[in-house]
Amino acid sequence: MHRRFRAAVAAAALTILAAGTLSACGDDDSKDGSSGGKAAALRLGYFPNITHATALVGLQQGIFTKHLGTAPKASQFNAGPAAVEAVFSGAVDATFVGPNPSINAWSKSKGKAIHIISGAASGGVALVVKPGINSVKDLKGKKIATPQLGNTQDVAIRYWLKQNGLTANKDGSGDVKVVPQENSQTLQTFAQGSIDGAWVPEPFASRLILESKGKKLLDESSLWPGGKFVITNLIVRQDYEKQHPDQVKKLLEAVVEATDFLNSKPDEAKKAVNAQLTTLTGKPLKQNVLDAAFKEITFTTDPIASSLTTGAQHAEQIGLLDKTDLNGIYNLAPLNEVLKASGKAPVSDK
């Protein structure tokens, strides 16, 4: 997947440099309020994770439809690299995604493909292991899962292992074998004993603990200043952003409302999130999993930009990212307009 992702990104970058814009899959001629017509339904990506609760609530409660005027065409992904592939191909216009895939998209397109336009969530990631593993040294010779090679959790564990004197190479060799696999598969392989642990987002971390008797070896928030780090932000294709600024602003209005709903009505929010996950997976989460997962996450439109910069440095140090200038990756002006209109404080790109 990593090779395919890099190839797709590289191809998209060449397209950008040659044509000056990415394809929008036939949507380039759709109109928005800025040009007097009605925009086609916005194509929105997200993951079936509680760290993407902003998207789950926005869809289930009709908040996106309320602001956009029509229901978005939603697509779900397991991890960031796949979502970014969809952005590069023009299959989605905007997507909730982790910081490292956002950085990769920016880097490989030389700043031509995407902007980060909002934060969504902080925290909600843990390293869960089998009983008997009590320290990082005990991970030597073990198999640890991540959602996908090059995704945010994959970068995090490889960097953390390196800082602790252990190797985890991209080809699966090294002191620790890092095994990228879909989160749903990780639930099965952990229960079966095929892996020894996983560095995963919620609700999967809590499910491994509560359903398969795993234990939390590390809460990723403990590695960040003040316990704050971006786990989910919202990116948009730059060509869509230029063609449909009104739609982007309406999307951000929906994000702000969904964030307010998550924070002001947590019990209702849990029900809405679970209803949407049930629609996606056919099976609701148990209440104890929901409660445990929500405790680990802060829902915020603040992109916590400093953690993204640090994450980029980590990816560079483990060889998953070329040295990258992130200047310009954020466009928070539309979000800050929405926040100001709502009487809220602005967020920063620093």
C-alpha positions, 0 to 999 in steps of 0.5 A: 500500500505504501508504494501504491500510495507514494506512486499515486501521490507522485503522479498527482504531483506531476499532474498538478505541476503540468496542469496547475490543478487536480481533476475534480472528476467532472465536478469542475463545472458545478457552481456555488453561490459565488457564481450564481448557481447551485453546487453539486453535493460535496464529496466528504471522506471520513473514518469509522473511528470515534476520533472522527466523531465530528463527521459521524455526528455531522452526518447522523444529525443532518448538520452537514445537510443543514448547512450545505443545502444537500447531503454530502456524498460521504465515503469512509476510509480505514486510514489516512493514506487511502483517504489522501489517494482519493483526494489526489484522484479527485474522488473526494473534495474534503476529508477528515484525516490525520496529520501525517497523511495531510503532511504527505499530501502537502509534501508530495504535491509541493503545496499544490494539492490541499489545505488544512482548514480545521482541526477536529480532535485531539488525543484518543490514541493508545498502545494496547498490548497483551498482558506480560508486556510491561515496558518498551523493552518487552516489545522486542521480538513482538508484532504490533499493528498500526492502521496503515503504513505511513498513517499517523499512528504508524509514524508515531510508533516507529518514531517512539520505538526509535527514541527508545533504541528499537528498530522497526523497519518498513519491510517488517524487519527490525527489533519490533515487527510493525504490521499495518492492517485495517483496524477491524482486522486488528480486533481479530488478530489481537483476540486470536493472538496473532499480534502482541499489541496495536497502536490505534485510535478510538474506539479500537484501543478501548475495544482491545482492552474491554473485549480482549483483555488487552492493557494500555502500555502507553497513552500517546497524549503522555508524549505531547506538551499538555497532553494535546496533539492533533489526531484528526483535522479537515483537509480540502482540495485546493481547486475545490476550495478556489471554485467553491469558497461558499461551500467550504465556508458552509462545511466549516459552519457545520464542523463548528456546530457538530463540535459544539454538539459533541461538547455540549451534549455528550450523551446525545453525541454518543448515541448519534455516533453509535447510530452512525457506526451501526449504519456503517458496520452493522453493529453498535458499540457497547456502552462501556466502549463508548464511554471509555473512548469519549473520555480519551478525546477532546473535540476541537476545531483548533488544529494544534498546529505545533503538534503537526509540525513536530509530527512532520519532524518525526516522519522525516527522522524515520524516513517516511517523509522527505524534508518538507516546508509546511509554510502555507499548509493551513488556510484557517481564515474561513474557519476564523470567520465562522468562529468570529461570527459564532462569538468564539476565539480564533485558532492559530496556524502556529 
